[in-house]
Each structure stands twice: as C-alpha cells, then as structure tokens.
Amino acid sequence: MRVLDKRLRRLEVRLLPPAETDESRRMHEVVMDIRRRRAARLGLPVQEYGPEPGWRGMSLADAILAARRRKEARV
C-alpha cells in the first residue's frame, strides 16, 4: 500500500496545476470580464464557472491534501 501511496503522490506533484497566484487570478478576472461583456452585448445570462464558494482559493492539491487529512482523522 505504501508503494501505491508513494506513486500517487509523485503523480500528483507532476500532474496537478501550480497553486493559484496573483497573476492567475488577474488573468481569470480578465477572461471573466470579457465573457460578461460579450454576454451583455448579446443579451445572454453570464455563466460563472468554478468550484463551490467553500473551495475557492484552494488549489486542487490543497483540496486533495485536505481530503486525506479528513480521512486520516476518521481512522
């Protein structure tokens, strides 16, 4: 089991996106502003995307680690 955990952790490090930064947040806001303007121009509703409010600001790696901690706390 340790071997599988070790392999999974190595894969997570290689495959997960980098943590959210100020630059990535700014780029996200620029993209969302473009979408809002386009939707307003066409008279369509704006479709927000992304994780639930409780998960915002948490990277995918942080979410995985938090789930692991919760799992370990139950055992």
C-alpha positions as CSV (number, residue, x, y, z in Angstrom):
1,M,0.0,0.0,0.0
2,R,2.9,2.4,0.7
3,V,4.2,1.9,-2.8
4,L,0.9,2.9,-4.3
5,D,0.6,6.0,-2.0
6,K,4.2,7.0,-2.9
7,R,3.4,6.6,-6.6
8,L,0.2,8.5,-6.4
9,R,1.9,11.4,-4.6
10,R,4.6,11.6,-7.3
11,L,1.9,11.7,-10.0
12,E,0.0,14.4,-8.1
13,V,3.1,16.5,-7.9
14,R,3.7,16.1,-11.7
15,L,0.2,16.4,-12.9
16,L,-1.5,18.9,-10.7
17,P,-1.6,22.6,-11.8
18,P,0.5,25.1,-9.9
19,A,-1.1,26.8,-6.9
20,E,-3.2,29.9,-7.7
21,T,-1.1,33.1,-7.9
22,D,-1.9,36.8,-8.2
23,E,-1.2,36.7,-11.9
24,S,-3.5,33.7,-12.5
25,R,-6.3,35.5,-10.5
26,R,-5.8,38.6,-12.6
27,M,-6.0,36.6,-15.8
28,H,-9.1,34.8,-14.6
29,E,-10.7,38.2,-13.9
30,V,-9.8,39.5,-17.4
31,V,-11.3,36.4,-19.0
32,M,-14.5,36.7,-16.9
33,D,-14.8,40.4,-17.8
34,I,-14.6,39.5,-21.5
35,R,-17.3,36.9,-21.0
36,R,-19.5,39.3,-19.1
37,R,-19.2,42.0,-21.7
38,R,-19.9,39.5,-24.5
39,A,-23.0,38.2,-22.7
40,A,-24.3,41.7,-22.0
41,R,-23.8,42.6,-25.7
42,L,-25.7,39.5,-26.9
43,G,-28.3,39.7,-24.1
44,L,-27.4,36.3,-22.6
45,P,-27.0,35.4,-19.0
46,V,-23.5,35.2,-17.7
47,Q,-22.4,31.7,-16.8
48,E,-20.0,31.7,-13.9
49,Y,-17.8,28.7,-13.6
50,G,-15.5,27.3,-11.0
51,P,-15.7,25.4,-7.7
52,E,-18.2,25.9,-5.0
53,P,-17.7,29.0,-2.8
54,G,-16.2,26.9,0.0
55,W,-13.4,25.6,-2.3
56,R,-12.5,28.9,-4.0
57,G,-8.9,30.0,-3.4
58,M,-7.9,26.4,-2.7
59,S,-5.8,24.6,-5.3
60,L,-6.5,21.1,-6.4
61,A,-3.5,19.8,-4.4
62,D,-4.7,21.6,-1.3
63,A,-8.2,20.0,-1.7
64,I,-6.6,16.5,-2.1
65,L,-4.5,17.0,1.0
66,A,-7.5,18.3,3.0
67,A,-9.5,15.2,2.0
68,R,-6.6,13.0,3.0
69,R,-6.4,14.7,6.4
70,R,-10.1,14.2,6.9
71,K,-9.8,10.6,6.0
72,E,-6.9,10.1,8.4
73,A,-8.8,11.8,11.2
74,R,-11.7,9.4,10.8
75,V,-9.5,6.3,11.2
